């Protein structure tokens, strides 16, 4: 029980401030992809600083995050060795306020398939879910399309 409490404490600390980014393996990220609050919409975007379409749509996720009824999590797939040199400066420069974690797990064949069996691994990719509905999108979004889609998930 104690190790479980430590894991959830770590996840809470990682997600409580976008400036405090921890590298987590997939087992650390997985609980964040299956939260169960009633009447809550969760949006999880998989992105990287080297992905031009990802960077283009990040402001849309930030705007969506400003809505109090949507929880946005940005899962960076940047290389862990670039965390200090590329990811943290990017987050600070663009004043990213959404929760951010760095997925550091070499077994991508496992976690890509576990997130969605149809995911090729291409970026950007987005998971949107509630306690009753779940969908995965391997595409980039316009602001209007993202907001319309998130609205359609409202419980």
DSSP file (Angstrom, degrees, kcal/mol; ACC not computed):
  #  RESIDUE AA STRUCTURE BP1 BP2  ACC     N-H-->O    O-->H-N    N-H-->O    O-->H-N    TCO  KAPPA ALPHA  PHI   PSI    X-CA   Y-CA   Z-CA
    1    1 A X     >        0   0    0      0, 0.0     4,-1.9     0, 0.0     5,-0.2   0.000 360.0 360.0 360.0 -38.8    0.0    0.0    0.0
    2    2 A X  H  >  +     0   0    0      1,-0.2     4,-2.0     2,-0.2     5,-0.1   0.892 360.0  51.6 -63.3 -40.8    2.8    2.4    0.8
    3    3 A X  H  > S+     0   0    0      1,-0.2     4,-2.2     2,-0.2    -1,-0.2   0.868 108.2  53.1 -65.2 -34.7    4.4    2.1   -2.6
    4    4 A X  H  > S+     0   0    0      2,-0.2     4,-2.3     1,-0.2    -1,-0.2   0.903 108.0  50.3 -64.4 -41.5    1.1    2.8   -4.2
    5    5 A X  H  X S+     0   0    0     -4,-1.9     4,-2.2     1,-0.2    -2,-0.2   0.890 109.6  51.3 -63.7 -39.4    0.8    6.0   -2.1
    6    6 A X  H  X S+     0   0    0     -4,-2.0     4,-2.5     2,-0.2    -2,-0.2   0.912 108.9  50.8 -64.4 -43.1    4.3    7.1   -3.2
    7    7 A X  H  X S+     0   0    0     -4,-2.2     4,-2.5     1,-0.2    -2,-0.2   0.934 112.5  45.7 -61.1 -47.1    3.4    6.6   -6.9
    8    8 A X  H  X S+     0   0    0     -4,-2.3     4,-2.4     1,-0.2    -1,-0.2   0.862 111.7  52.5 -67.0 -34.5    0.2    8.7   -6.6
    9    9 A X  H  X S+     0   0    0     -4,-2.2     4,-2.5     2,-0.2    -1,-0.2   0.924 110.4  48.5 -63.4 -43.7    2.1   11.4   -4.7
   10   10 A X  H  X S+     0   0    0     -4,-2.5     4,-2.7     2,-0.2    -2,-0.2   0.923 111.6  49.1 -61.3 -45.3    4.7   11.5   -7.4
   11   11 A X  H  X S+     0   0    0     -4,-2.5     4,-2.2     1,-0.2    -1,-0.2   0.913 111.0  50.4 -62.2 -42.4    2.0   11.7  -10.1
   12   12 A X  H  X S+     0   0    0     -4,-2.4     4,-1.0     1,-0.2    -1,-0.2   0.927 112.4  46.9 -61.2 -44.3    0.3   14.5   -8.2
   13   13 A X  H  < S+     0   0    0     -4,-2.5     4,-0.5     1,-0.2     3,-0.5   0.906 111.9  50.7 -64.7 -41.2    3.6   16.4   -7.9
   14   14 A X  H  < S+     0   0    0     -4,-2.7     3,-0.5     1,-0.2    86,-0.5   0.890 117.2  39.8 -62.4 -39.4    4.4   15.9  -11.5
   15   15 A X  H  < S+     0   0    0     -4,-2.2    -1,-0.2     1,-0.2    -2,-0.2   0.508  96.2  78.6 -92.6  -3.6    1.1   17.2  -12.6
   16   16 A X  S  < S+     0   0    0     -4,-1.0     2,-0.3    -3,-0.5    -1,-0.2   0.701 104.8  21.5 -80.8 -16.9    0.6   20.0  -10.2
   17   17 A X    >   -     0   0    0     -4,-0.5     3,-1.7    -3,-0.5    -1,-0.2  -0.930  63.1-144.5-153.7 124.5    2.9   22.5  -12.0
   18   18 A X  T 3  S+     0   0    0     -2,-0.3    -1,-0.1    79,-0.3    79,-0.1   0.730 102.3  61.8 -62.1 -21.0    3.9   22.5  -15.7
   19   19 A X  T 3  S+     0   0    0      1,-0.2     2,-1.0    78,-0.1    -1,-0.3   0.716  92.9  68.3 -77.1 -19.7    7.4   23.8  -14.7
   20   20 A X  S <  S+     0   0    0     -3,-1.7     2,-0.6    -6,-0.2    -3,-0.3  -0.746  72.0 175.4-100.2  85.1    8.0   20.7  -12.6
   21   21 A X        -     0   0    0     -2,-1.0     2,-0.3    -3,-0.1    80,-0.1  -0.819   8.8-168.9-100.6 122.2    8.3   18.0  -15.3
   22   22 A X        -     0   0    0     -2,-0.6    80,-2.1    78,-0.4     2,-0.6  -0.803  23.4-122.6-105.5 150.0    9.3   14.5  -14.3
   23   23 A X  E     -a  102   0A   0     -2,-0.3     2,-0.4    78,-0.2    80,-0.2  -0.817  37.0-177.7 -87.9 124.4   10.3   11.7  -16.6
   24   24 A X  E     -a  103   0A   0     78,-2.8    80,-3.1    -2,-0.6     2,-0.1  -0.945  23.5-130.1-123.9 144.3    8.0    8.8  -16.1
   25   25 A X    >>  -     0   0    0     -2,-0.4     4,-1.5    78,-0.2     3,-1.0  -0.296  46.3 -89.9 -77.6 178.2    7.9    5.3  -17.6
   26   26 A X  H 3> S+     0   0    0      1,-0.3     4,-3.2     2,-0.2    -1,-0.1   0.863 127.2  59.1 -62.6 -35.9    4.6    4.1  -19.1
   27   27 A X  H 3> S+     0   0    0      1,-0.2     4,-0.6     2,-0.2    -1,-0.3   0.810 108.0  47.8 -63.1 -27.4    3.5    2.5  -15.8
   28   28 A X  H <4 S+     0   0    0     -3,-1.0     4,-0.3     2,-0.1    -1,-0.2   0.803 117.0  41.6 -78.6 -31.2    3.8    6.0  -14.2
   29   29 A X  H >X S+     0   0    0     -4,-1.5     3,-1.6     1,-0.1     4,-0.5   0.818  97.1  77.5 -83.1 -33.8    1.9    7.7  -17.1
   30   30 A X  H >< S+     0   0    0     -4,-3.2     3,-1.9     1,-0.3     4,-0.2   0.838  88.0  55.8 -52.3 -44.1   -0.8    5.0  -17.4
   31   31 A X  G >< S+     0   0    0     -4,-0.6     3,-1.2     1,-0.3    -1,-0.3   0.821 102.0  59.5 -59.8 -26.7   -2.9    6.0  -14.4
   32   32 A X  G <4 S+     0   0    0     -3,-1.6     3,-0.4    -4,-0.3    -1,-0.3   0.642 101.1  55.4 -73.8 -13.4   -3.1    9.5  -15.9
   33   33 A X  G << S+     0   0    0     -3,-1.9    -1,-0.2    -4,-0.5    -2,-0.2   0.367 110.7  44.5 -96.9   3.0   -4.8    8.0  -19.0
   34   34 A X  S <  S+     0   0    0     -3,-1.2    -1,-0.2    -4,-0.2    -2,-0.1  -0.142  71.7 154.3-140.8  40.4   -7.6    6.4  -16.9
   35   35 A X        -     0   0    0     -3,-0.4     7,-0.1     1,-0.1    -3,-0.1  -0.378  28.1-156.2 -71.8 155.0   -8.8    8.9  -14.4
   36   36 A X        +     0   0    0     -2,-0.1     2,-0.3     2,-0.0    -1,-0.1   0.036  32.9 144.5-129.1  28.5  -12.4    8.4  -13.2
   37   37 A X    >   -     0   0    0      1,-0.1     3,-0.9     2,-0.0    94,-0.3  -0.524  51.6-118.5 -70.3 133.0  -13.9   11.6  -11.9
   38   38 A X  T 3  S+     0   0    0     -2,-0.3     3,-0.1     1,-0.2    -1,-0.1  -0.361  93.7  16.2 -66.0 149.8  -17.6   11.9  -12.8
   39   39 A X  T 3  S+     0   0    0      1,-0.2     2,-0.4   116,-0.1    -1,-0.2   0.816 100.3 121.7  57.2  35.7  -18.6   14.8  -15.0
   40   40 A X    <   -     0   0    0     -3,-0.9     2,-0.5   114,-0.0    91,-0.3  -0.990  51.0-150.5-131.0 137.3  -15.1   15.4  -16.1
   41   41 A X  E     -b   70   0A   0     28,-1.4    30,-2.7    -2,-0.4     2,-0.4  -0.918  13.6-159.2-105.6 132.2  -13.5   15.4  -19.6
   42   42 A X  E     -bC  71 129A   0     87,-3.0    87,-2.4    -2,-0.5     2,-0.5  -0.925   6.2-169.4-113.3 134.1   -9.9   14.5  -19.9
   43   43 A X  E     -bC  72 128A   0     28,-3.1    30,-2.7    -2,-0.4     2,-0.5  -0.985   2.8-173.7-125.3 120.0   -7.7   15.4  -22.9
   44   44 A X  E     -bC  73 127A   0     83,-3.3    83,-3.0    -2,-0.5     2,-0.5  -0.959   5.1-166.6-118.1 117.1   -4.3   13.8  -23.3
   45   45 A X  E     -bC  74 126A   0     28,-2.7    30,-3.1    -2,-0.5     2,-0.5  -0.905   9.3-152.9-108.6 127.3   -2.1   15.1  -26.1
   46   46 A X  E     +bC  75 125A   0     79,-3.5    79,-1.6    -2,-0.5    78,-0.6  -0.875  38.4 141.6 -96.9 124.5    1.0   13.2  -27.2
   47   47 A X  E     -b   76   0A   0     28,-2.1    30,-2.9    -2,-0.5     2,-0.3  -0.850  34.8-149.4-151.2 176.6    3.5   15.7  -28.7
   48   48 A X    >   -     0   0    0     -2,-0.3     3,-1.5     3,-0.2     7,-0.2  -0.975  30.2-118.7-156.2 154.4    7.2   16.6  -28.9
   49   49 A X  T 3  S+     0   0    0     -2,-0.3     6,-0.1     1,-0.3    -1,-0.0   0.717 114.6  56.5 -68.2 -19.3    9.1   19.9  -29.4
   50   50 A X  T 3  S+     0   0    0      1,-0.1     2,-0.8     4,-0.0    -1,-0.3   0.415  86.4  93.0 -90.3   1.2   10.5   18.5  -32.7
   51   51 A X    <>  -     0   0    0     -3,-1.5     4,-2.2     1,-0.2    -3,-0.2  -0.844  59.2-163.6-101.8 105.8    7.0   18.0  -34.2
   52   52 A X  H  > S+     0   0    0     -2,-0.8     4,-2.2     1,-0.2    -1,-0.2   0.901  90.2  49.0 -58.2 -46.2    5.9   21.0  -36.2
   53   53 A X  H  > S+     0   0    0      1,-0.2     4,-1.6     2,-0.2    -1,-0.2   0.864 110.5  53.5 -62.6 -32.2    2.2   20.1  -36.2
   54   54 A X  H  > S+     0   0    0     -3,-0.2     4,-1.2     2,-0.2    -2,-0.2   0.938 109.4  46.9 -63.6 -46.8    2.3   19.5  -32.5
   55   55 A X  H  X S+     0   0    0     -4,-2.2     4,-0.5     1,-0.2     3,-0.3   0.884 108.8  55.9 -63.7 -39.2    3.8   22.9  -31.8
   56   56 A X  H  < S+     0   0    0     -4,-2.2     3,-0.3     1,-0.2    -1,-0.2   0.876 113.3  39.8 -61.6 -38.2    1.2   24.5  -34.1
   57   57 A X  H >X S+     0   0    0     -4,-1.6     4,-1.4     1,-0.2     3,-1.2   0.576  88.8  91.9 -92.0  -8.4   -1.7   23.0  -32.1
   58   58 A X  H 3X S+     0   0    0     -4,-1.2     4,-2.4    -3,-0.3     3,-0.2   0.877  81.9  57.3 -54.7 -41.0   -0.3   23.5  -28.6
   59   59 A X  H 3X S+     0   0    0     -4,-0.5     4,-2.3    -3,-0.3    -1,-0.3   0.829 103.3  55.5 -60.0 -28.6   -2.0   26.9  -28.2
   60   60 A X  H <> S+     0   0    0     -3,-1.2     4,-2.3     2,-0.2    -1,-0.2   0.892 108.4  46.6 -70.2 -38.8   -5.3   25.2  -28.8
   61   61 A X  H  X S+     0   0    0     -4,-1.4     4,-2.3    -3,-0.2    -2,-0.2   0.878 111.3  52.3 -68.8 -37.1   -4.7   22.8  -26.0
   62   62 A X  H  X S+     0   0    0     -4,-2.4     4,-0.8     2,-0.2    -2,-0.2   0.920 110.6  47.4 -62.9 -43.0   -3.7   25.6  -23.7
   63   63 A X  H >< S+     0   0    0     -4,-2.3     3,-0.7     1,-0.2     4,-0.4   0.903 111.8  50.3 -64.8 -40.7   -6.9   27.5  -24.6
   64   64 A X  H >< S+     0   0    0     -4,-2.3     3,-1.7     1,-0.2    -1,-0.2   0.876 103.3  60.6 -63.3 -37.0   -8.9   24.3  -23.9
   65   65 A X  H 3< S+     0   0    0     -4,-2.3    -1,-0.2     1,-0.3    -2,-0.2   0.759  91.6  68.2 -62.1 -25.2   -7.1   23.9  -20.6
   66   66 A X  T << S+     0   0    0     -4,-0.8     2,-0.4    -3,-0.7    -1,-0.3   0.697  78.7  93.6 -70.0 -17.7   -8.5   27.3  -19.5
   67   67 A X  S X  S-     0   0    0     -3,-1.7     3,-1.5    -4,-0.4    -3,-0.0  -0.652  76.4-142.1 -76.4 128.0  -12.0   25.8  -19.4
   68   68 A X  T 3  S+     0   0    0     -2,-0.4    -1,-0.1     1,-0.3    -3,-0.1   0.662  94.9  58.1 -67.3 -16.6  -12.6   24.6  -15.9
   69   69 A X  T 3  S+     0   0    0    -29,-0.1   -28,-1.4     1,-0.0     2,-0.4   0.302  96.3  70.9 -99.5  10.8  -14.4   21.5  -16.9
   70   70 A X  E <   -b   41   0A   0     -3,-1.5     2,-0.6    -6,-0.2   -28,-0.2  -0.993  64.3-153.5-129.0 129.3  -11.6   20.0  -19.0
   71   71 A X  E     -b   42   0A   0    -30,-2.7   -28,-3.1    -2,-0.4     2,-0.5  -0.907  15.7-163.1-100.0 119.5   -8.3   18.5  -17.7
   72   72 A X  E     -b   43   0A   0     -2,-0.6    27,-1.2   -30,-0.2     2,-0.4  -0.884   8.0-175.1-105.3 131.8   -5.5   18.7  -20.3
   73   73 A X  E     -bd  44  99A   0    -30,-2.7   -28,-2.7    -2,-0.5     2,-0.7  -0.996  11.5-155.0-124.7 126.2   -2.4   16.6  -20.0
   74   74 A X  E     -bd  45 100A   0     25,-3.2    27,-2.2    -2,-0.4     2,-0.8  -0.903   7.2-162.5-102.4 115.1    0.5   17.1  -22.4
   75   75 A X  E     -bd  46 101A   0    -30,-3.1   -28,-2.1    -2,-0.7     2,-0.3  -0.861  11.9-149.7-101.2 106.9    2.6   14.0  -22.7
   76   76 A X  E     -bd  47 102A   0     25,-3.1    27,-2.5    -2,-0.8   -28,-0.2  -0.572  16.0-169.3 -79.2 134.7    6.0   14.9  -24.2
   77   77 A X        +     0   0    0    -30,-2.9   -29,-0.2    -2,-0.3    -1,-0.1   0.026  43.1 133.4-108.7  23.8    7.7   12.3  -26.3
   78   78 A X  S    S-     0   0    0    -31,-0.2     2,-0.2     1,-0.1     5,-0.1  -0.326  72.2 -88.6 -64.2 156.4   10.9   14.3  -26.4
   79   79 A X    >   -     0   0    0      1,-0.1     3,-2.5     3,-0.1     4,-0.2  -0.509  33.8-127.3 -67.7 134.5   14.1   12.4  -25.7
   80   80 A X  G >  S+     0   0    0      1,-0.3     3,-1.7    -2,-0.2     4,-0.3   0.822 108.8  62.5 -54.5 -32.5   14.8   12.4  -21.9
   81   81 A X  G 3  S+     0   0    0      1,-0.3     4,-0.4     2,-0.1    -1,-0.3   0.693 101.5  53.8 -68.1 -14.9   18.3   13.7  -22.6
   82   82 A X  G <>>S+     0   0    0     -3,-2.5     4,-3.0     1,-0.2     5,-2.0   0.369  78.4 100.5 -95.9   3.6   16.7   16.8  -24.1
   83   83 A X  I <4>S+     0   0    0     -3,-1.7     5,-2.9    -4,-0.2     6,-0.3   0.937  91.7  31.7 -55.6 -51.0   14.6   17.5  -21.1
   84   84 A X  I  45S+     0   0    0     -4,-0.3     5,-0.3    -3,-0.2    -1,-0.2   0.861 126.0  42.6 -76.3 -35.9   16.9   20.2  -19.7
   85   85 A X  I  45S+     0   0    0     -4,-0.4    -2,-0.2     3,-0.1    -1,-0.2   0.780 134.5   4.3 -86.0 -26.7   18.1   21.6  -23.0
   86   86 A X  I  X5S+     0   0    0     -4,-3.0     4,-1.7     3,-0.1    -3,-0.2   0.734 124.0  48.6-125.0 -49.3   15.0   21.6  -25.1
   87   87 A X  I  ><S+     0   0    0     -5,-2.0     4,-2.6     2,-0.2     5,-0.2   0.960 111.6  44.1 -69.9 -54.1   11.8   20.7  -23.2
   88   88 A X  H  ><S+     0   0    0     -5,-2.9     4,-2.4    -6,-0.2     5,-0.2   0.922 115.2  48.6 -60.5 -45.6   12.0   22.8  -20.1
   89   89 A X  H  > S+     0   0    0     -5,-0.3     4,-3.0    -6,-0.3    -1,-0.2   0.894 111.8  51.2 -60.8 -36.6   13.1   26.0  -22.0
   90   90 A X  H  X S+     0   0    0     -4,-1.7     4,-2.3     2,-0.2    -2,-0.2   0.939 110.1  48.5 -63.4 -46.8   10.2   25.4  -24.5
   91   91 A X  H  <>S+     0   0    0     -4,-2.6     5,-2.2     1,-0.2     4,-0.2   0.907 116.3  43.7 -59.6 -43.6    7.7   25.1  -21.7
   92   92 A X  H ><5S+     0   0    0     -4,-2.4     3,-1.1    -5,-0.2    -2,-0.2   0.928 112.4  51.0 -69.5 -45.3    9.0   28.3  -20.0
   93   93 A X  H 3<5S+     0   0    0     -4,-3.0    -2,-0.2     1,-0.3    -1,-0.2   0.884 117.6  39.2 -60.0 -39.8    9.3   30.3  -23.2
   94   94 A X  T 3<5S-     0   0    0     -4,-2.3    -1,-0.3    -5,-0.2    -2,-0.2   0.340 105.8-127.7 -95.3   6.4    5.7   29.5  -24.3
   95   95 A X  T < 5 -     0   0    0     -3,-1.1     2,-0.3    -4,-0.2    -3,-0.2   0.889  32.3-165.9  49.9  48.0    4.3   29.8  -20.7
   96   96 A X      < +     0   0    0     -5,-2.2    -1,-0.2    -6,-0.2   -78,-0.1  -0.511  16.5 177.1 -68.1 123.4    2.7   26.3  -20.9
   97   97 A X        +     0   0    0     -2,-0.3   -79,-0.3   -79,-0.1    -1,-0.2   0.555  46.8 100.2-105.2 -13.5    0.2   26.1  -18.0
   98   98 A X  S    S-     0   0    0      1,-0.1     2,-0.2   -81,-0.1   -25,-0.1  -0.283  89.8 -87.4 -67.2 159.6   -1.2   22.6  -18.8
   99   99 A X  E     - d   0  73A   0    -27,-1.2   -25,-3.2   -82,-0.1     2,-0.4  -0.485  51.0-165.0 -66.4 138.2    0.1   19.6  -16.9
  100  100 A X  E     + d   0  74A   0    -86,-0.5   -78,-0.4   -27,-0.2     2,-0.3  -0.993  15.0 174.3-132.4 134.3    3.1   18.2  -18.6
  101  101 A X  E     - d   0  75A   0    -27,-2.2   -25,-3.1    -2,-0.4     2,-0.6  -0.969  26.3-133.1-131.3 153.4    4.9   14.8  -18.2
  102  102 A X  E     -ad  23  76A   0    -80,-2.1   -78,-2.8    -2,-0.3     2,-0.7  -0.931  18.3-141.7-106.3 116.9    7.8   13.4  -20.2
  103  103 A X  E     +a   24   0A   0    -27,-2.5     2,-0.6    -2,-0.6   -78,-0.2  -0.703  22.7 178.9 -81.7 113.8    7.2    9.8  -21.2
  104  104 A X        +     0   0    0    -80,-3.1     2,-0.3    -2,-0.7   -78,-0.1  -0.804  29.2 124.2-119.6  85.8   10.5    8.0  -20.9
  105  105 A X        -     0   0    0     -2,-0.6     6,-0.1   -80,-0.2     3,-0.1  -0.914  43.6-160.4-149.7 116.8   10.0    4.4  -21.8
  106  106 A X  S    S+     0   0    0     -2,-0.3     2,-1.9     1,-0.2     3,-0.3   0.655  78.2  84.7 -73.0 -16.3   11.9    2.5  -24.5
  107  107 A X    >>  +     0   0    0      1,-0.2     4,-1.8     2,-0.1     3,-1.2  -0.355  48.7 152.5 -85.8  59.6    9.3   -0.2  -24.9
  108  108 A X  H 3>  +     0   0    0     -2,-1.9     4,-2.4     1,-0.3     5,-0.4   0.785  63.3  66.7 -63.7 -27.3    7.2    1.8  -27.4
  109  109 A X  H 3> S+     0   0    0     -3,-0.3     4,-0.8     1,-0.2    -1,-0.3   0.860 108.1  41.2 -61.0 -32.5    5.8   -1.3  -29.0
  110  110 A X  H <> S+     0   0    0     -3,-1.2     4,-2.1     2,-0.1    -2,-0.2   0.965 119.2  39.6 -76.9 -56.5    4.0   -2.0  -25.8
  111  111 A X  H  X S+     0   0    0     -4,-1.8     4,-2.1     1,-0.2     5,-0.2   0.836 112.3  54.7 -72.1 -31.5    2.7    1.4  -24.7
  112  112 A X  H  X S+     0   0    0     -4,-2.4     4,-2.1    -5,-0.2     7,-0.3   0.957 114.0  42.5 -61.8 -47.7    1.7    2.6  -28.1
  113  113 A X  H  < S+     0   0    0     -4,-0.8    -2,-0.2    -5,-0.4    -1,-0.2   0.844 112.9  53.7 -66.3 -34.0   -0.5   -0.4  -28.6
  114  114 A X  H  < S+     0   0    0     -4,-2.1    -1,-0.2     1,-0.2     3,-0.2   0.853 108.3  49.1 -71.0 -33.7   -1.8   -0.2  -25.0
  115  115 A X  H  < S-     0   0    0     -4,-2.1     2,-0.3     1,-0.3    -2,-0.2   0.941 139.7 -16.1 -69.7 -47.4   -2.9    3.4  -25.5
  116  116 A X    ><  -     0   0    0     -4,-2.1     3,-1.7    -5,-0.2    -1,-0.3  -0.859  55.1-143.9-159.4 126.0   -4.7    2.6  -28.7
  117  117 A X  T 3  S+     0   0    0     -2,-0.3    -4,-0.1     1,-0.3    -3,-0.1   0.692 103.7  51.4 -65.3 -18.3   -4.3   -0.6  -30.9
  118  118 A X  T 3  S+     0   0    0     -6,-0.1     2,-0.4    -5,-0.1    -1,-0.3   0.482  81.6 114.4 -95.3  -3.8   -4.7    1.5  -34.1
  119  119 A X    <   -     0   0    0     -3,-1.7    -3,-0.1    -7,-0.3    -4,-0.1  -0.537  49.1-164.1 -73.4 125.3   -2.0    4.1  -33.2
  120  120 A X        -     0   0    0     -2,-0.4    -1,-0.2     2,-0.1     3,-0.1   0.644  48.8-106.5 -78.9 -15.9    0.9    3.9  -35.6
  121  121 A X  S    S+     0   0    0      1,-0.3    -2,-0.1    -9,-0.1     4,-0.1   0.327  74.0 141.5 102.8  -4.4    3.0    6.0  -33.2
  122  122 A X        -     0   0    0      2,-0.1    -1,-0.3     1,-0.0     2,-0.3  -0.331  47.3 -90.7 -70.4 152.9    2.8    9.1  -35.3
  123  123 A X  S    S+     0   0    0     -3,-0.1   -70,-0.1    15,-0.1     2,-0.1  -0.848  93.1  42.4-115.5 153.5    2.5   12.6  -33.7
  124  124 A X  S    S+     0   0    0    -78,-0.6     2,-0.3    -2,-0.3   -77,-0.2   0.615  71.5 161.5 -75.8 160.0    0.5   14.5  -32.8
  125  125 A X  E     -C   46   0A   0    -79,-1.6   -79,-3.5    13,-0.2     2,-0.4  -0.990  17.2-162.3-144.0 147.0   -2.0   12.1  -31.2
  126  126 A X  E     -CE  45 137A   0     11,-2.7    11,-2.9    -2,-0.3     2,-0.5  -0.995   9.7-160.0-140.0 135.5   -4.8   12.8  -28.7
  127  127 A X  E     -CE  44 136A   0    -83,-3.0   -83,-3.3    -2,-0.4     2,-0.4  -0.959  13.2-175.6-110.8 127.7   -6.8   10.8  -26.3
  128  128 A X  E     +CE  43 135A   0      7,-2.6     7,-2.5    -2,-0.5     2,-0.3  -0.992  16.8 154.4-124.7 131.7  -10.1   12.3  -25.1
  129  129 A X  E     -CE  42 134A   0    -87,-2.4   -87,-3.0    -2,-0.4     5,-0.2  -0.994  26.8-174.2-154.9 160.0  -12.2   10.5  -22.5
  130  130 A X        -     0   0    0      3,-3.0   -89,-0.1    -2,-0.3   -92,-0.1  -0.702  57.7 -83.7-131.8-173.3  -14.8   10.6  -19.8
  131  131 A X  S    S+     0   0    0    -91,-0.3     3,-0.1   -94,-0.3   -93,-0.1   0.703 130.5  32.1 -69.1 -16.5  -16.0    7.8  -17.5
  132  132 A X  S    S+     0   0    0      1,-0.2     2,-0.4     0, 0.0    -1,-0.2   0.570 119.8  42.0-115.7 -12.7  -18.4    6.8  -20.3
  133  133 A X        +     0   0    0     20,-0.1    -3,-3.0     2,-0.0     2,-0.3  -0.996  53.6 178.0-143.5 142.1  -16.7    7.6  -23.6
  134  134 A X  E     +E  129   0A   0     -2,-0.4     2,-0.3    -5,-0.2    -5,-0.2  -0.991   5.8 168.0-147.1 133.9  -13.2    7.2  -24.9
  135  135 A X  E     -E  128   0A   0     -7,-2.5    -7,-2.6    -2,-0.3     2,-0.4  -0.997  18.5-149.7-148.4 149.2  -11.7    8.1  -28.3
  136  136 A X  E     -E  127   0A   0     -2,-0.3     2,-0.4    -9,-0.2    -9,-0.2  -0.947   9.4-165.8-122.1 139.7   -8.2    8.3  -29.8
  137  137 A X  E     -E  126   0A   0    -11,-2.9   -11,-2.7    -2,-0.4     2,-1.1  -0.979  13.0-164.9-132.0 120.0   -7.2   10.6  -32.7
  138  138 A X        +     0   0    0     -2,-0.4     2,-0.3   -13,-0.2   -13,-0.2  -0.707  65.2  76.9-100.6  78.8   -3.9   10.3  -34.7
  139  139 A X  S    S-     0   0    0     -2,-1.1   -15,-0.3   -15,-0.1     2,-0.3  -0.969  79.9 -98.1-168.4 169.5   -4.1   13.8  -36.2
  140  140 A X        -     0   0    0     -2,-0.3     2,-0.3   -17,-0.1   -86,-0.1  -0.700  38.6-141.1 -99.2 161.9   -3.6   17.5  -35.6
  141  141 A X        -     0   0    0     -2,-0.3     2,-0.2   -88,-0.2   -81,-0.1  -0.879   8.6-133.1-123.3 151.2   -6.5   19.8  -34.8
  142  142 A X     >  -     0   0    0     -2,-0.3     4,-2.4     1,-0.1     5,-0.2  -0.592  39.7-109.2 -83.8 163.8   -7.7   23.2  -35.6
  143  143 A X  H  > S+     0   0    0     -2,-0.2     4,-2.5     1,-0.2     5,-0.2   0.928 119.6  49.9 -60.8 -44.3   -8.9   25.2  -32.6
  144  144 A X  H  > S+     0   0    0      1,-0.2     4,-2.4     2,-0.2    -1,-0.2   0.917 111.5  47.6 -62.3 -44.7  -12.5   25.0  -33.7
  145  145 A X  H  > S+     0   0    0      2,-0.2     4,-2.5     1,-0.2    -1,-0.2   0.901 112.6  49.3 -64.8 -41.0  -12.3   21.2  -34.3
  146  146 A X  H  X S+     0   0    0     -4,-2.4     4,-2.7     2,-0.2     5,-0.2   0.930 113.4  45.7 -64.2 -45.4  -10.7   20.5  -30.9
  147  147 A X  H  X S+     0   0    0     -4,-2.5     4,-2.3     2,-0.2    -2,-0.2   0.896 113.5  49.5 -66.3 -40.0  -13.2   22.6  -29.0
  148  148 A X  H  X S+     0   0    0     -4,-2.4     4,-1.7    -5,-0.2    -1,-0.2   0.915 113.0  47.4 -63.4 -43.3  -16.1   21.1  -30.8
  149  149 A X  H  X S+     0   0    0     -4,-2.5     4,-0.7     2,-0.2    -2,-0.2   0.933 112.1  48.4 -65.2 -46.3  -14.8   17.6  -30.1
  150  150 A X  H >< S+     0   0    0     -4,-2.7     3,-1.1     1,-0.2     4,-0.5   0.897 109.8  53.7 -61.1 -39.4  -14.2   18.3  -26.5
  151  151 A X  H >< S+     0   0    0     -4,-2.3     3,-1.2     1,-0.3    -1,-0.2   0.873 102.2  58.1 -61.8 -37.4  -17.7   19.8  -26.2
  152  152 A X  H 3< S+     0   0    0     -4,-1.7    -1,-0.3     1,-0.3    -2,-0.2   0.667 103.8  54.3 -68.9 -14.7  -19.1   16.5  -27.6
  153  153 A X  T << S+     0   0    0     -3,-1.1    -1,-0.3    -4,-0.7    -2,-0.2   0.527  75.8 123.8 -94.6  -7.5  -17.5   14.6  -24.8
  154  154 A X    <         0   0    0     -3,-1.2   -24,-0.1    -4,-0.5   -84,-0.0  -0.317 360.0 360.0 -57.9 129.8  -19.1   16.7  -22.0
  155  155 A X              0   0    0    -22,-0.0    -1,-0.2    -2,-0.0  -116,-0.1   0.497 360.0 360.0 -67.4 360.0  -21.0   14.4  -19.7
